[in-house]
């Protein structure tokens, strides 16, 4: 499993980028939002990834934040939503906006994405209801993660321990509010785990 890439940005296209990691060029599919945040070619980039293996090939998807990756995973769990459709949705709506649309049952908002018709938008809203977390709590995960961002790393740690995105977002947001921006990763994860266990 490839979970993260750190290297030089070789080039970007309409739907992806090539990142050189010690002489190996990785082709990564990404949302327009993430591609815009990568900056110009030649710069150093760090991107979170998700590898999907299918019969017809392997595809590496890239994300600017842990929240975007978790939202992508939730979207692709819906029947009829593949990786490209999920990226199209994330190009139009960030994780907070999508969580808001789902919580309000706003299928028209979801249907703004290319390749998403009214029926699929309704299915997404129905199946993801209650799975994306409260929009206010998802806020910390919705913004692109700063390099080595402690909150993003804490979210990733809780996700790896099996917490659902909504639970992880809520716990990390509460712990972050209590400890402040200077908190260490260890302290943030410990407090988030205590809050998630309540």
Secondary structure, 3 states (H helix, E strand, C coil): CCCEEEEEEEEECCCEEEEEECCEEEEEEECHHHHHHHCCCCCEEEEEEEEEEECCEEEEEEECCHHHHHHHHHHHCCCCCCHHHHHHHHHHCCHHHHHHHHHCCCHHHHCCCCCCCHHHHHHHHHHHCCCCCCHHHHHHHHCCCCCCCHHHHHHHHHHHCCCCHHHHHHHHHHHHHHHCCCCCHHHHHHHHHHHHHC
